[in-house]
Amino acid sequence: MARAFLIIEALELENQRKRETLHISRLRSLRDRHRIEKKEHKIVRRVERSPLDLSETQFIAHYRVSKKIFKHLCSELTPLLPKKFRRTKVSIESKVLAALSFYATGSYQKPVGMTFLQEISQPSISKAVRDVTLALNDINILRKYIHFPRTQQERKLIVDRFFNKFGFPGVLGCIDTTHVALVQPNEYEEWFFNSKHYHSRNVQIICDSQLNILSVDASFGGSTSDAEIWENGPIITHLRHLHRTAEFVWLLGDSAYPDQPYLLTPIANAEVGSAEEHYNGIHSKATNTVVQCISVLKARWRCLLAHRVLHYDHDFVAKIINACCVLHNIANQHQLPVPEMPAADSNADLLRQIHEEKEFVDEQEQLEKGRRQKSIIAHRLWTSRQNICTDKR
């Protein structure tokens, strides 16, 4: 009897285990089905909310480029971006959109991933910004989109456009610098700490009359003066060579630069009604081109605003600056609208910029040549003005 009871009890336990196993199996099946449905719903939602479903105006407002340019960028950068090895990795299109959103807003990591129509995790945003920035710094991309005129024909085109617009002869470009803030670096801190007591890169920009960036040098720290960046860059060597071969062209810059025959600055202490004052007026209008260029650059790509500190190491900050300059030229050449800069942002950036006054004692011969060149141009402009006035009479 006892043996029969034990057998019955064992059978009941076995049946109970089977029921529990079946129940667990059903729960797991429901859980897996829920995961699949959730994933499918998320994929459908992403497809339904694709950024490309935005109107052209909305897309440009969010990403600063048109849909056509965006597609071309994706195609051009694909060979330069890391290849996908897992199905779950972020697509090329999502990477480029995430990077464009970061450049455009200056927002960091998670805020960019949560902007309108984007659902990308914070680590994915960080990697996307890094990957796209490095791709835009590929030497072939930089040479294609940021191009200082190397042939006489290219130089003549730029010189003619400046003359037709401002009446100033021989202008190959306008030069100025702007500070882009970064977090305190772990090395060479004193090189990046500027006179307004924050860390930055002092970025030299040269542009043409159409606001295209011809040259960008983001390799110097914020403690470096405008003149020092100019003297240690490659463009000065190129212009010296042109002058030695009797091709007399020059850049226009403000009073932070030295007087040189290939870099013309304002004439100090010009008398009212004089040829020198007339020269200064035309020089100021023409030189304002680079001020406007930098303003447009930062209006589009607000991560560069000096009060929006870039939280990357100083080397990568230089690459972000280069990337934004590439994108600036692409947008500018396609004549895309410039977003309006809020007055608060514009004023905050202006307050953090450094306005230098020239203090040059070396290379006296070059200084004298520069002053003579300015005097020649001033009197040429003055004579031209007088001839125009005579013709009108």
C-alpha positions in Angstrom: 0.0 0.0 0.0 2.7 2.4 0.9 4.5 1.6 -2.3 1.4 2.4 -4.4 1.0 5.7 -2.5 4.6 6.7 -3.3 4.1 5.9 -7.0 1.0 8.1 -7.2 2.8 11.0 -5.4 5.7 10.7 -7.8 3.3 10.8 -10.8 1.6 13.9 -9.4 5.0 15.7 -8.9 6.0 14.8 -12.5 2.7 16.2 -13.9 3.2 19.3 -11.8 6.8 19.8 -13.2 5.4 19.3 -16.8 2.7 21.9 -16.1 5.3 24.4 -14.7 7.6 23.8 -17.7 4.8 24.4 -20.1 3.8 27.6 -18.3 7.4 28.9 -18.4 7.6 28.0 -22.1 4.4 29.9 -22.8 5.7 32.9 -20.8 9.0 32.9 -22.7 7.1 32.7 -26.0 4.9 35.6 -25.1 8.0 37.6 -24.0 9.8 36.9 -27.2 6.8 37.8 -29.3 6.4 41.1 -27.4 10.1 41.9 -28.1 9.7 41.2 -31.8 6.5 43.3 -32.0 8.2 46.1 -30.1 11.2 46.0 -32.4 9.0 45.8 -35.5 6.9 48.8 -34.2 10.1 50.8 -33.6 11.4 50.0 -37.1 8.0 51.0 -38.6 7.9 54.1 -36.5 11.4 55.1 -37.7 10.4 54.5 -41.3 7.3 56.6 -40.9 9.3 59.4 -39.2 12.2 59.5 -41.6 13.9 62.9 -41.7 13.6 62.7 -45.5 9.8 63.0 -44.9 10.4 66.6 -43.8 9.8 69.4 -46.3 12.9 70.8 -47.9 12.7 74.0 -45.8 12.4 72.0 -42.6 15.2 69.7 -43.6 17.5 72.6 -44.3 16.5 74.3 -41.0 17.5 71.1 -39.0 20.5 69.9 -40.9 21.7 73.1 -42.8 22.0 71.2 -46.1 19.4 70.2 -48.7 18.2 66.6 -49.2 20.1 66.4 -52.5 23.3 67.6 -50.8 22.7 65.2 -47.9 22.4 62.2 -50.3 25.5 63.3 -52.1 27.4 63.6 -48.8 26.4 60.1 -47.8 27.6 58.7 -51.1 30.9 60.7 -51.0 31.7 59.8 -47.4 30.6 56.1 -47.5 34.1 54.9 -48.6 35.7 56.9 -45.8 33.4 55.7 -43.0 33.9 52.5 -41.0 32.1 49.5 -42.6 29.1 48.0 -40.8 29.9 44.5 -39.4 26.6 44.0 -37.5 23.0 44.5 -38.6 22.3 46.6 -35.5 24.9 49.2 -36.3 23.8 52.8 -37.2 23.4 53.4 -40.9 25.5 55.8 -42.9 22.5 58.1 -43.4 21.8 58.2 -39.6 25.5 58.9 -38.9 25.7 61.8 -41.3 22.4 63.3 -39.9 23.6 63.0 -36.4 26.8 64.8 -37.2 25.1 67.5 -39.1 22.7 68.0 -36.2 25.6 68.3 -33.8 27.5 70.8 -35.9 24.3 72.9 -36.5 23.3 73.1 -32.8 26.4 72.7 -30.7 24.3 70.3 -28.5 26.2 67.4 -27.0 25.6 63.6 -27.3 22.2 62.8 -25.9 20.5 66.1 -26.8 21.5 65.6 -30.5 20.1 62.0 -30.4 16.8 63.2 -29.1 16.3 66.0 -31.6 13.3 65.9 -34.0 12.9 62.6 -35.9 16.1 61.0 -34.6 16.3 58.1 -32.2 19.9 57.3 -31.8 21.6 56.4 -28.5 24.2 58.7 -26.9 27.2 56.4 -27.5 26.1 56.1 -31.2 25.9 59.9 -31.5 29.4 60.2 -30.1 30.8 57.7 -32.5 28.8 59.2 -35.5 30.3 62.6 -34.8 33.8 61.2 -34.6 33.5 59.0 -37.7 31.9 61.8 -39.9 34.3 64.4 -38.7 37.3 62.2 -39.6 35.8 61.5 -43.0 35.4 65.2 -43.7 39.0 65.7 -42.8 40.2 63.2 -45.4 42.9 65.0 -47.4 41.0 64.6 -50.7 37.8 66.0 -49.2 39.7 69.0 -47.8 41.5 69.7 -51.1 38.3 69.4 -53.1 36.2 71.9 -51.0 38.8 74.2 -49.5 41.0 75.4 -52.3 43.4 78.4 -52.3 43.9 79.6 -55.9 47.0 78.0 -57.3 46.8 79.0 -61.0 46.9 82.4 -62.5 43.5 81.9 -64.1 42.0 81.1 -60.7 43.6 84.1 -59.1 42.4 86.4 -61.9 38.8 85.3 -61.4 39.0 86.1 -57.6 40.8 89.4 -58.2 38.3 90.5 -60.8 35.3 89.7 -58.6 36.8 91.7 -55.7 37.4 94.7 -58.1 34.0 94.5 -59.6 32.4 94.4 -56.2 34.5 96.9 -54.3 36.7 98.7 -56.8 39.9 97.5 -54.9 42.5 96.1 -57.3 44.7 93.0 -56.8 42.7 91.5 -53.9 43.2 87.7 -53.7 41.3 87.3 -50.4 40.5 88.8 -47.0 42.0 87.4 -43.8 40.9 87.4 -40.2 40.8 85.0 -37.2 38.1 83.8 -34.8 38.3 81.9 -31.5 36.5 78.6 -31.0 36.3 77.5 -27.4 37.3 74.1 -26.0 37.5 72.4 -22.6 40.7 72.7 -20.6 43.2 70.4 -22.4 45.3 67.8 -20.6 48.5 69.0 -22.3 50.0 72.3 -23.4 47.3 74.2 -21.5 49.1 77.5 -21.6 49.1 77.4 -25.4 45.3 77.3 -25.5 44.6 79.8 -22.7 43.8 83.1 -24.3 43.8 86.7 -23.1 40.1 86.5 -22.2 40.8 83.7 -19.8 39.3 80.7 -21.5 40.7 77.9 -23.7 40.4 78.1 -27.4 41.8 77.6 -30.9 42.6 80.8 -32.8 41.4 80.0 -36.3 42.7 81.8 -39.4 40.2 82.2 -42.2 40.8 83.5 -45.7 37.8 84.0 -48.0 36.9 85.4 -51.4 34.3 88.0 -52.3 31.6 85.3 -52.5 32.2 84.2 -48.9 33.9 80.9 -50.0 36.6 79.8 -47.6 39.9 79.6 -49.5 42.0 78.6 -46.5 41.5 77.6 -42.9 44.2 77.1 -40.3 42.9 75.7 -37.1 46.3 74.4 -35.9 47.1 77.2 -33.4 46.1 77.6 -29.7 44.2 80.6 -28.4 47.3 82.3 -26.9 48.8 82.7 -30.4 48.4 86.2 -32.0 46.8 86.7 -35.4 50.2 87.9 -36.8 52.0 84.9 -35.5 49.6 82.5 -37.2 50.0 84.4 -40.5 53.8 84.5 -40.3 54.0 80.7 -39.6 51.5 79.6 -42.2 51.9 78.4 -45.8 50.0 81.2 -47.6 52.6 83.9 -46.8 55.3 81.8 -48.5 53.1 81.4 -51.6 52.4 85.1 -51.8 56.1 86.0 -51.4 56.8 83.7 -54.4 54.1 85.4 -56.5 55.7 88.8 -55.8 59.1 87.6 -56.7 57.7 86.5 -60.0 56.1 89.9 -60.5 52.5 88.8 -59.9 51.4 91.6 -57.5 48.3 90.4 -55.6 47.6 90.7 -51.9 45.3 89.9 -49.0 43.4 92.5 -47.0 43.5 92.4 -43.2 42.8 94.5 -40.2 45.3 96.4 -38.0 46.2 93.2 -36.1 48.5 92.3 -39.1 51.8 93.7 -40.1 52.3 96.0 -43.1 53.5 93.8 -45.9 53.4 94.2 -49.7 51.2 91.1 -49.9 49.0 91.9 -46.9 47.4 95.4 -46.9 46.0 96.8 -43.7 44.3 100.2 -42.9 46.4 103.4 -43.0 46.8 104.8 -39.5 46.0 108.5 -38.7 44.5 109.2 -42.2 43.4 112.9 -42.6 39.8 113.7 -43.4 39.2 114.1 -47.1 42.5 112.6 -48.0 43.5 109.7 -50.4 44.4 107.7 -47.3 40.9 108.1 -45.8 39.3 107.1 -49.1 41.6 104.0 -49.2 40.5 103.1 -45.6 36.8 103.4 -46.6 37.1 101.0 -49.5 39.5 98.7 -47.6 37.0 98.5 -44.7 34.1 97.5 -47.0 36.1 94.9 -48.7 37.7 93.5 -45.5 34.2 93.2 -44.0 33.8 90.2 -46.4 35.7 87.9 -44.1 33.8 89.2 -41.0 30.6 88.3 -42.8 32.1 84.9 -43.9 32.9 84.0 -40.3 29.4 85.2 -39.2 27.8 82.9 -41.8 30.0 80.0 -40.8 29.0 80.2 -37.2 25.3 80.9 -38.0 25.2 77.6 -39.8 27.4 75.6 -37.6 26.8 76.9 -34.1 29.0 74.3 -32.4 31.8 76.9 -33.3 30.3 79.7 -31.3 32.8 80.8 -28.6 30.4 80.5 -25.7 29.5 76.9 -26.7 32.5 75.1 -25.5 33.5 72.0 -27.5 34.0 69.0 -25.1 36.7 67.2 -27.2 40.4 67.1 -27.1 42.2 70.0 -28.9 43.3 67.9 -31.9 39.7 66.8 -32.6 38.4 70.3 -32.1 40.6 71.4 -35.0 39.1 68.6 -37.1 35.6 69.7 -36.2 36.5 73.2 -37.4 37.8 71.9 -40.7 34.7 69.8 -41.2 32.4 72.8 -40.6 34.5 74.8 -43.1 34.0 72.1 -45.7 30.3 72.1 -45.1 30.2 75.9 -45.2 31.7 75.9 -48.7 29.3 73.2 -49.9 26.2 75.1 -48.5 27.6 78.4 -49.8 28.3 77.2 -53.3 24.7 75.8 -53.5 23.4 79.2 -52.3 21.5 77.7 -49.4 19.8 80.1 -47.1 21.7 81.3 -44.0 19.8 80.7 -40.7 19.2 83.8 -38.7 21.5 84.0 -35.7 19.8 85.0 -32.5 21.1 88.3 -31.2 22.0 86.7 -27.8 24.3 84.1 -29.6 25.8 86.7 -31.8 26.6 89.1 -28.9 27.9 86.3 -26.7 30.3 85.1 -29.4 31.5 88.7 -30.1 32.2 89.3 -26.4 34.5 86.3 -26.3 36.5 87.3 -29.4 39.9 89.1 -29.0 40.6 92.3 -30.8 44.4 92.9 -31.3 46.4 96.0 -32.0 49.6 95.6 -34.0 53.0 95.8 -32.3 55.7 95.0 -34.9 59.3 95.9 -34.6 61.0 93.3 -36.8 61.4 93.0 -40.6 61.5 96.8 -41.1 62.1 96.4 -44.8 58.9 94.4 -45.2 57.0 97.0 -43.2 58.3 99.8 -45.4 57.4 97.9 -48.5 53.9 97.3 -47.2 53.4 100.9 -46.4 54.6 102.0 -49.8 52.3 99.5 -51.4 49.4 100.9 -49.4 50.3 104.4 -50.4 50.4 103.4 -54.1 47.0 101.8 -53.9 45.5 104.7 -51.9 46.6 107.2 -54.6 45.4 105.0 -57.4 42.0 104.7 -55.8 42.0 108.5 -55.2 42.9 109.2 -58.8 40.2 106.9 -60.0 37.6 108.6 -57.8 38.6 112.0 -59.0 38.3 110.9 -62.6 34.8 109.5 -62.0 33.8 112.9 -60.4 35.2 114.8 -63.4 33.3 112.6 -65.9 30.1 113.2 -64.0 30.5 116.9 -64.4 
